Amino acid sequence: HVQLVESGGGSVQAGGSLRLSCAASGVTWSAYCMAWFRQSPGKERERVAAIDADGATSYVDSVKGRFTIPEDSSKSTVYLQMHNLQSADTGIYFCAAHLSSWCPLTASAYTYWGQGTQVTVSS
């Protein structure tokens, strides 16, 4: 029943902003963790941000103060709002869902995935 579709990626200069969207279908919001992962060249897939079933958010240290993960339940959409982007933020960003009241750190725990959207940051 669950399907996730990302959008909003693109190219931006360092210091700029982007907002990624994850449109979800088949998701009971109160029962799922929603998360954003980033896949950068030569690096392990990393959880960047997450919002649990209670609305609590968490972020990897490297993006704290720059990224937020707002959601719009009326549109069944989760966002990744990114400010002050740096070249190290370049990668493919994936939306993921996990049927749990909490958000695991590891990608292997997530059952549902979007197709990914590319973010490229130029210096």
Secondary structure as UniProt FT lines:
FT   STRAND          3..7
FT   STRAND          10..13
FT   TURN            14..15
FT   STRAND          18..25
FT   HELIX           29..31
FT   STRAND          32..39
FT   TURN            41..42
FT   STRAND          46..51
FT   TURN            53..54
FT   STRAND          57..59
FT   HELIX           61..63
FT   TURN            64..66
FT   STRAND          67..68
FT   STRAND          71..72
FT   HELIX           73..75
FT   STRAND          77..82
FT   HELIX           87..89
FT   STRAND          91..99
FT   HELIX           107..109
FT   STRAND          112..113
FT   STRAND          117..122
//
